[in-house]
Amino acid sequence: MHQIKIFKGLETDISFLEKQVNSWLFETQVRVVHMFGNLSPQTAPVDTDATAITKGPFPSSDVFLVVVYEKN
């Protein structure tokens, strides 16, 4: 039976998300059926003095990753 695991992160911290997914795959030893994901751009804050995780004209995008898997 197929199951899903959902991961969420920020585009500025892709390496952390990658480590998180790889650790989960290693620990669970599941068989991956399919993976898909999406980047979701964020709206710039109206307040120009507002702080964000990154410096720049645009805030970091959310990264959404879904792993479809089967237990061994």
C-alpha positions as CSV (number, residue, x, y, z in Angstrom):
1,M,0.0,0.0,0.0
2,H,1.4,3.4,-0.9
3,Q,1.9,6.0,1.8
4,I,3.2,9.6,1.7
5,K,5.7,11.6,3.7
6,I,5.6,15.4,3.4
7,F,8.7,17.7,3.9
8,K,8.7,21.5,4.0
9,G,11.6,23.9,4.0
10,L,13.0,27.1,2.7
11,E,14.9,27.6,-0.6
12,T,17.7,29.3,1.3
13,D,18.2,26.1,3.4
14,I,18.0,23.4,0.7
15,S,21.0,21.6,2.1
16,F,19.1,21.1,5.5
17,L,16.0,19.8,3.7
18,E,18.2,17.4,1.6
19,K,19.9,16.1,4.7
20,Q,16.5,15.6,6.4
21,V,15.1,13.7,3.5
22,N,18.2,11.5,3.0
23,S,18.3,10.7,6.8
24,W,14.6,9.7,6.8
25,L,15.2,7.5,3.7
26,F,18.2,5.9,5.3
27,E,16.5,5.3,8.7
28,T,13.3,3.9,7.3
29,Q,14.7,1.9,4.4
30,V,11.4,2.4,2.5
31,R,11.0,1.9,-1.3
32,V,10.4,5.2,-3.0
33,V,7.6,5.0,-5.6
34,H,7.6,8.7,-6.6
35,M,8.8,12.1,-5.4
36,F,7.5,15.5,-6.4
37,G,7.7,19.0,-5.1
38,N,7.1,22.7,-5.6
39,L,8.5,26.1,-4.8
40,S,6.1,28.6,-3.6
41,P,7.2,32.2,-3.9
42,Q,6.3,34.5,-1.0
43,T,4.9,38.0,-1.2
44,A,7.3,40.7,-0.3
45,P,6.4,42.4,3.1
46,V,4.6,45.7,2.8
47,D,6.7,47.1,5.7
48,T,10.1,48.0,4.1
49,D,11.7,47.9,7.6
50,A,10.5,44.3,8.2
51,T,13.2,41.7,8.6
52,A,13.2,38.4,6.8
53,I,15.5,35.4,7.0
54,T,17.4,36.7,4.0
55,K,18.4,40.1,2.9
56,G,17.1,41.1,-0.5
57,P,14.1,42.3,-2.3
58,F,12.2,39.0,-2.1
59,P,11.7,36.7,0.9
60,S,12.7,33.0,0.7
61,S,10.3,30.7,-1.1
62,D,8.8,27.6,0.6
63,V,9.9,24.3,-0.7
64,F,7.4,21.5,-0.6
65,L,8.4,17.9,-1.2
66,V,6.2,14.8,-1.2
67,V,7.6,11.2,-1.1
68,V,5.3,8.4,-2.1
69,Y,6.7,5.2,-0.7
70,E,6.0,1.6,0.3
71,K,7.2,-0.1,3.4
72,N,9.6,-3.0,2.8
